[in-house]
Amino acid sequence: MKKITLSSYAKINLSLDVSNLRSDGYHDICSVAQVIDIADALEIYAAADGVIDVVVEDGDAPSGSDNIIYHACDAFFKTTGIEPGVRIVLRKRIPMQAGLGGGSGNAAAAVAGLNRLYGNVLSADDMAAIAAKVGSDTALFIYGGTVCISGRGEHVERLNDAPTFHLAVLKPRVGVSTKWAYSELDRRNAIGYGDGTNRVKSAIEDASYPQLIAALSNDFDPVITELIPEIARAKGHLNQAGAETTLLCGSGSAVFGVFDFEYKAQTAINGLGSDIEMAFACRTLTRAESTLV
């Protein structure tokens, strides 16, 4: 039986500027997103006609039609006109409700895997368009590497690869609802003022590691860190471990610290308290390493 195996990577946001609420219920954002080497694994098999079967063998994501992978497959088959017939096995490592884009990356990987299974019938932009129908920040994973996303996350601009970061990523034993996080920004009127994305893009254009470190920003970070003590303590641990800077991953609850050497990131995930559910020492990935095309 033919099998396609893909890695489905996580992301962090090097910048995240949130603008006003739109008429469709979403907020406009502008963000530089960076793919990192924490990954889930997908195995994609041809199956009987009419079948879309999603099985989660590791992790706490749902199997079947409640999984975003199912909706990505359905969108692929409807767009291409190909008769459905696929079984996907997911092994999760990326935590949920962490701001790491695990589900979105899974959906993008499913679209890319189906495209390979059926002979590369779609271009990268076609795959990204399908992915964007499924989730707000899903299309970015088709391209991988460093990208700028805007709108609700469906518009993707490929950037030069950012300078490599070594990272320690901590996921506290608390999840953050994206809807709740946006509502807190609205309640505090903490939106529409950031210009972090332009500063980050400028640092990437200059290939300047120090400039990029100084430019990292996330509109959610001060609000969510203040509201959730576990997140504040996770950031404190990373700061004490010598992180050059720390920042919330998306709307949380995971946080990352940037380190200049791999061994420092590895050391930072040692000696963690009971607040921390999962910890990863990882690095940023180039487009060549992480694209799904």
Secondary structure, DSSP 8 states (H G I E B T S, - for coil): --EEEEEEEEEEEEEEEEEEE-TTS-EEEEEEEEEEEEEEEEEEEE-STT-EEEEEEESSS--GGGSHHHHHHHHHHHHH-----EEEEEE--S-SSSSS-HHHHHHHHHHHHHHHHTTS-S-HHHHHHHHHHH-TT-THHHH-SEEEEEETTTEEEE-------EEEEEEES----HHHHHHHHHHTT--S---HHHHHHHHHHTT-HHHHHHH---THHHHHHHH-HHHHHHHHHHHHTT-SEEEESTTSS-EEEEESSHHHHHHHTSS--TTEEEEEEEEB--HHHH---
